[in-house]
Amino acid sequence: MNNKYLEIFAKNELRFIRLLGSKSGYRNVYPDHLVVFNARIYLKSYYEKQKDKAVRDFFKGMEKEIWYGDIDFNIDIYKLYKIQHEIEEPIVICSEMGNKIVEIGD
């Protein structure tokens, strides 16, 4: 894990292994929010090379993910765009199982 990325995320209020609390409790409070619990974020360049290999293997994928935690897109989307801009490379947000949810950047 690269400290440079962790610092960028932390500066933008998305600390590594961020937890939003109880999944059911959070969904009850914010039923209309798009939330991904245990999201995994990769640089697009890595994700494109690995797709169904290491990304889908949770423990191997951990070696290359640049962030892990809970994301509420309704609250965090602008932070994610700002982070991507600072990283200067597209990022891919995946579910815990490695399924691509969204790509941010060119």
C-alpha positions, 0 to 999 in steps of 0.5 A: 500500500502506497502512503502517498495515496493514503495521505491523499484520501485522508486529506479528503476525509476518507481514511483507510478502512473507513466504517460508516457503522452498522450496515442495516442501521446506516441503510435505515437512516439513509435509505435512498443513498447509494452505499458500497460497504467494504469498497476497494479502490484501484488505479485503473492501470492496475485494474485493467491488467488484473481484472478477474485475477488478483482483483477478485482474490481478496488477499492478492487484491489487497496488495494493490488496492489504494483504498478500502472502506465504506463509501456513501456516493451521495456524500463522497462523490465529490471527494472521490473526484477531487482525489482522482484529480490529485492522483492524476490517474483514473481510479476504479471502485469495486465491491468487496468481491472485486466487481467493478462499480464505477470508474472515475477519470479519463 
